[in-house]
């Protein structure tokens, strides 16, 4: 499975990434580091199954590419996503 996680460097997102990589899934994360930290994912950097991009869920082109890449689904672990959606931004995502 290939998974995509927004907020992947935050507490919940990084733990989800840990679990998925540990079971052999490929994981792509997107985080703008406003609430997360690289130290939460540094230990995953050596895994060929782990990939990250620093960016925002407001970058519709990047989000679209990453969502389409994820055959196993996508998870939003970024609390700022909900605030942005309430402000009228529509982000396309699927749940796992």
N, CA, C and O of each residue as an XYZ file, in Angstrom:
384
protein
N       0.839     -1.175      0.000
C       0.000      0.000      0.000
C       0.885      1.239      0.000
O       1.962      1.246      0.595
N       0.427      2.265     -0.660
C       1.083      3.574     -0.628
C       0.117      4.532      0.056
O      -1.012      4.724     -0.396
N       0.578      5.131      1.152
C      -0.271      6.030      1.942
C       0.258      7.456      1.853
O       1.456      7.683      1.688
N      -0.659      8.407      1.964
C      -0.328      9.828      1.985
C      -0.910     10.419      3.266
O      -2.097     10.261      3.549
N      -0.056     11.106      4.041
C      -0.471     11.678      5.327
C      -0.147     13.168      5.333
O       1.004     13.558      5.137
N      -1.159     13.996      5.556
C      -0.889     15.413      5.794
C      -0.663     15.577      7.288
O      -1.273     14.874      8.093
N       0.206     16.495      7.656
C       0.540     16.650      9.066
C       1.404     15.494      9.549
O       1.371     15.135     10.726
N       2.172     14.917      8.642
C       2.956     13.721      8.954
C       4.103     13.936      9.909
O       4.632     12.963     10.446
N       4.510     15.166     10.144
C       5.583     15.436     11.102
C       5.023     15.845     12.461
O       5.780     16.152     13.382
N       3.702     15.850     12.582
C       3.084     16.149     13.871
C       2.966     14.855     14.686
O       3.327     13.785     14.195
N       2.477     14.940     15.897
C       2.459     13.798     16.809
C       1.704     12.599     16.230
O       2.268     11.512     16.106
N       0.450     12.791     15.881
C      -0.362     11.669     15.393
C       0.124     11.205     14.027
O       0.258     10.004     13.790
N       0.388     12.146     13.132
C       0.833     11.788     11.788
C       2.144     11.026     11.782
O       2.303     10.077     11.014
N       3.087     11.426     12.628
C       4.377     10.731     12.673
C       4.229      9.327     13.240
O       4.919      8.409     12.797
N       3.345      9.146     14.205
C       3.114      7.806     14.746
C       2.399      6.905     13.734
O       2.676      5.708     13.656
N       1.488      7.484     12.969
C       0.842      6.720     11.906
C       1.878      6.305     10.862
O       1.875      5.164     10.401
N       2.759      7.226     10.491
C       3.830      6.907      9.537
C       4.709      5.787     10.073
O       5.074      4.878      9.328
N       5.054      5.842     11.357
C       5.846      4.769     11.986
C       5.187      3.409     11.789
O       5.825      2.450     11.355
N       3.912      3.347     12.113
C       3.170      2.070     12.021
C       3.115      1.546     10.598
O       3.330      0.359     10.357
N       2.824      2.438      9.654
C       2.693      2.008      8.268
C       4.026      1.537      7.689
O       4.075      0.515      7.005
N       5.104      2.272      7.957
C       6.429      1.863      7.480
C       6.824      0.537      8.126
O       7.383     -0.335      7.461
N       6.537      0.382      9.420
C       6.886     -0.855     10.135
C       6.186     -2.073      9.538
O       6.736     -3.174      9.562
N       4.995     -1.890      9.011
C       4.299     -3.042      8.430
C       4.596     -3.213      6.943
O       4.042     -4.096      6.289
N       5.487     -2.349      6.408
C       5.946     -2.518      5.041
C       5.251     -1.673      3.998
O       5.403     -1.912      2.800
N       4.492     -0.690      4.437
C       3.809      0.195      3.501
C       4.706      1.372      3.128
O       5.541      1.809      3.921
N       4.522      1.870      1.918
C       5.216      3.075      1.484
C       4.418      4.274      1.980
O       3.191      4.288      1.890
N       5.114      5.276      2.502
C       4.436      6.434      3.107
C       5.002      7.726      2.536
O       6.215      7.932      2.494
N       4.101      8.582      2.101
C       4.431      9.943      1.688
C       3.754     10.887      2.672
O       2.559     10.755      2.935
N       4.510     11.840      3.220
C       3.899     12.822      4.109
C       4.100     14.226      3.556
O       5.050     14.509      2.826
N       3.173     15.085      3.930
C       3.238     16.503      3.611
C       3.032     17.253      4.911
O       2.061     17.010      5.628
N       3.940     18.163      5.214
C       3.816     18.948      6.443
C       4.491     20.295      6.220
O       5.552     20.373      5.602
N       3.872     21.349      6.725
C       4.482     22.674      6.607
C       5.309     23.017      7.848
O       5.864     24.111      7.950
N       5.384     22.082      8.777
C       6.161     22.206     10.016
C       5.671     23.316     10.937
O       6.401     23.749     11.829
N       4.436     23.783     10.730
C       3.886     24.802     11.628
C       3.490     24.188     12.973
O       3.480     24.878     13.993
N       3.169     22.904     12.975
C       2.821     22.224     14.221
C       3.647     20.973     14.442
O       3.626     20.388     15.525
N       4.366     20.571     13.427
C       5.188     19.368     13.506
C       6.659     19.727     13.555
O       7.033     20.900     13.519
N       7.486     18.696     13.637
C       8.927     18.918     13.711
C       9.660     17.781     13.008
O       9.236     16.627     13.065
N      10.746     18.114     12.356
C      11.538     17.108     11.663
C      12.021     16.019     12.626
O      12.193     14.870     12.218
N      12.240     16.364     13.890
C      12.722     15.358     14.847
C      11.714     14.211     15.020
O      12.086     13.117     15.445
N      10.443     14.463     14.690
C       9.427     13.414     14.794
C       9.534     12.379     13.682
O       9.005     11.274     13.804
N      10.217     12.736     12.600
C      10.314     11.808     11.464
C      11.754     11.492     11.067
O      11.974     10.692     10.158
N      12.729     12.095     11.722
C      14.138     11.875     11.375
C      14.507     10.399     11.325
O      15.269      9.973     10.457
N      13.967      9.625     12.251
C      14.318      8.204     12.323
C      13.805      7.406     11.124
O      14.250      6.280     10.903
N      12.887      7.963     10.355
C      12.341      7.284      9.178
C      13.127      7.596      7.903
O      12.935      6.937      6.881
N      13.996      8.579      7.956
C      14.706      9.057      6.765
C      15.501      7.966      6.045
O      15.654      8.029      4.826
N      16.007      6.976      6.766
C      16.822      5.925      6.142
C      15.987      4.853      5.457
O      16.534      4.009      4.747
N      14.691      4.871      5.653
C      13.822      3.861      5.056
C      13.494      4.221      3.611
O      13.115      5.355      3.317
N      13.640      3.256      2.719
C      13.270      3.458      1.317
C      11.756      3.594      1.159
O      11.280      4.031      0.112
N      11.003      3.224      2.188
C       9.544      3.291      2.148
C       9.000      4.658      2.556
O       7.803      4.913      2.430
N       9.864      5.527      3.039
C       9.425      6.810      3.592
C       9.865      7.978      2.716
O      11.015      8.050      2.283
N       8.929      8.892      2.464
C       9.205     10.089      1.667
C       8.463     11.263      2.303
O       7.349     11.098      2.799
N       9.067     12.431      2.290
C       8.351     13.593      2.821
C       8.570     14.814      1.933
O       9.580     14.946      1.241
N       7.591     15.684      1.985
C       7.645     16.969      1.307
C       7.247     18.035      2.327
O       6.276     17.882      3.067
N       8.012     19.102      2.342
C       7.649     20.225      3.190
C       6.812     21.158      2.328
O       7.275     21.668      1.308
N       5.587     21.368      2.751
C       4.670     22.199      1.993
C       3.330     22.268      2.686
O       3.142     21.721      3.773
N       2.414     22.941      2.050
C       1.109     23.204      2.650
C      -0.007     22.476      1.909
O       0.087     22.217      0.710
N      -1.050     22.155      2.638
C      -2.239     21.571      2.016
C      -2.931     22.582      1.104
O      -3.834     22.216      0.352
N      -2.525     23.828      1.160
C      -3.091     24.836      0.268
C      -2.482     24.770     -1.137
O      -2.978     25.418     -2.058
N      -1.409     23.990     -1.302
C      -0.778     23.799     -2.605
C      -1.550     22.693     -3.325
O      -1.200     21.516     -3.237
N      -2.597     23.088     -4.033
C      -3.511     22.118     -4.642
C      -2.814     21.176     -5.623
O      -3.153     19.995     -5.688
N      -1.856     21.679     -6.376
C      -1.155     20.837     -7.347
C      -0.356     19.746     -6.640
O      -0.421     18.581     -7.035
N       0.393     20.104     -5.607
C       1.183     19.125     -4.856
C       0.285     18.110     -4.161
O       0.559     16.910     -4.203
N      -0.776     18.574     -3.526
C      -1.704     17.668     -2.842
C      -2.325     16.706     -3.841
O      -2.459     15.517     -3.551
N      -2.700     17.195     -4.995
C      -3.308     16.351     -6.015
C      -2.352     15.237     -6.451
O      -2.760     14.082     -6.578
N      -1.092     15.578     -6.677
C      -0.090     14.581     -7.074
C       0.071     13.519     -5.987
O       0.105     12.325     -6.283
N       0.168     13.952     -4.740
C       0.382     13.007     -3.643
C      -0.851     12.141     -3.373
O      -0.719     10.955     -3.071
N      -2.031     12.718     -3.480
C      -3.255     11.935     -3.290
C      -3.370     10.885     -4.388
O      -3.717      9.736     -4.115
N      -3.085     11.267     -5.612
C      -3.174     10.321     -6.725
C      -2.150      9.199     -6.608
O      -2.400      8.080     -7.055
N      -1.010      9.489     -6.016
C       0.037      8.488     -5.832
C      -0.375      7.441     -4.794
O       0.070      6.295     -4.857
N      -1.211      7.829     -3.856
C      -1.581      6.960     -2.729
C      -2.658      5.969     -3.136
O      -3.825      6.336     -3.269
N      -2.272      4.719     -3.334
C      -3.259      3.708     -3.697
C      -3.985      3.148     -2.485
O      -5.034      2.517     -2.620
N      -3.427      3.378     -1.297
C      -4.045      2.877     -0.077
C      -4.884      3.910      0.632
O      -5.570      3.595      1.605
N      -4.839      5.130      0.163
C      -5.649      6.167      0.765
C      -4.813      7.268      1.372
O      -3.583      7.232      1.347
N      -5.499      8.233      1.909
C      -4.862      9.402      2.486
C      -5.485      9.699      3.832
O      -6.670      9.449      4.054
N      -4.673     10.237      4.730
C      -5.166     10.600      6.058
C      -4.740     12.017      6.377
O      -3.596     12.398      6.128
N      -5.644     12.791      6.922
C      -5.311     14.132      7.361
C      -5.082     14.121      8.861
O      -6.004     13.898      9.646
N      -3.844     14.365      9.240
C      -3.491     14.470     10.660
C      -3.081     15.898     10.970
O      -2.456     16.164     11.997
N      -3.431     16.812     10.084
C      -3.069     18.221     10.233
C      -4.286     19.018     10.680
O      -5.216     19.213      9.897
N      -4.294     19.480     11.924
C      -5.460     20.229     12.397
C      -5.709     21.507     11.617
O      -6.847     21.972     11.561
N      -4.682     22.089     11.013
C      -4.879     23.324     10.261
C      -5.701     23.082      9.003
O      -6.289     24.025      8.473
N      -5.760     21.858      8.514
C      -6.565     21.543      7.328
C      -8.017     21.924      7.556
O      -8.662     22.497      6.678
N      -8.530     21.606      8.735
C      -9.940     21.890      9.011
C     -10.189     23.391      9.057
O     -11.225     23.852      8.578
N      -9.272     24.158      9.615
C      -9.424     25.607      9.659
C      -9.439     26.172      8.243
O     -10.244     27.049      7.930
N      -8.556     25.675      7.396
C      -8.491     26.176      6.032
C      -9.753     25.808      5.262
O     -10.238     26.606      4.458
N     -10.292     24.615      5.493
C     -11.521     24.224      4.818
C     -12.679     25.111      5.265
O     -13.526     25.486      4.454
N     -12.717     25.445      6.546
C     -13.776     26.325      7.034
C     -13.677     27.707      6.388
O     -14.680     28.407      6.244
N     -12.457     28.093      6.000
C     -12.256     29.398      5.369
C     -12.628     29.370      3.890
O     -12.538     30.388      3.204
N     -13.041     28.213      3.405
C     -13.497     28.137      2.027
C     -12.564     27.411      1.079
O     -12.880     27.277     -0.103
N     -11.412     26.935      1.565
C     -10.501     26.192      0.710
C     -10.979     24.752      0.623
O     -11.260     24.119      1.641
N     -11.069     24.250     -0.574
C     -11.507     22.868     -0.760
C     -10.308     22.017     -1.125
O      -9.684     22.229     -2.165
N      -9.988     21.062     -0.281
C      -8.848     20.175     -0.492
C      -9.387     18.788     -0.783
O     -10.224     18.271     -0.043
N      -8.910     18.190     -1.855
C      -9.351     16.853     -2.241
C      -8.535     15.815     -1.476
O      -7.305     15.846     -1.506
N      -9.210     14.906     -0.799
C      -8.494     13.836     -0.112
C      -9.420     12.641      0.063
O     -10.644     12.769      0.021
N      -8.815     11.489      0.259
C      -9.543     10.261      0.548
C      -9.090      9.783      1.912
O      -7.976     10.085      2.338
N      -9.936      9.047      2.594
C      -9.561      8.499      3.891
C      -9.124      7.058      3.752
O      -9.515      6.367      2.810
N      -8.312      6.607      4.691
C      -7.801      5.242      4.654
C      -8.856      4.274      5.101
O      -8.612      3.068      5.137
